[in-house]
Amino acid sequence: MFKRLFWLTVGTIVGFSGSVWAQRRIRRQLERYHPDKVARQVSSGAKAFGEDVKAARAAGRDAMRQREAALRERFQPPPR
C-alpha cells in the first residue's frame, strides 16, 4: 500500500513538473517568434550585414590599391 502511494506521489510530482516545464518552454518559443521581436532581429541583422559589406569593400579597395602600387613599381618603364 505504501509503495503504491509513494509511486503515485512520485508520478504526480514528475508529471506536474514536466507539464510546467513544457508550458514555460512553449511560451518562450512563442515569445521568440513574436512579430515585433522578429522584426527587430531582422533589422539588426540587416544593419550588421550592411556594416560587414562596407568593411569588406574598404578592405578590398585597400588591397587593390596596394597591389596596383606594387605592380606599377615593378613594371614601370625605366626613366629616359
Secondary structure by P-SEA (a helix, b strand, c coil): caaaaaaaaaaaaaaaaaaaaaaaaaaaaaaaacaaaaaaaaaaaaaaaaaaaaaaaaaaaaaaaaaaaaaaaaaccccc
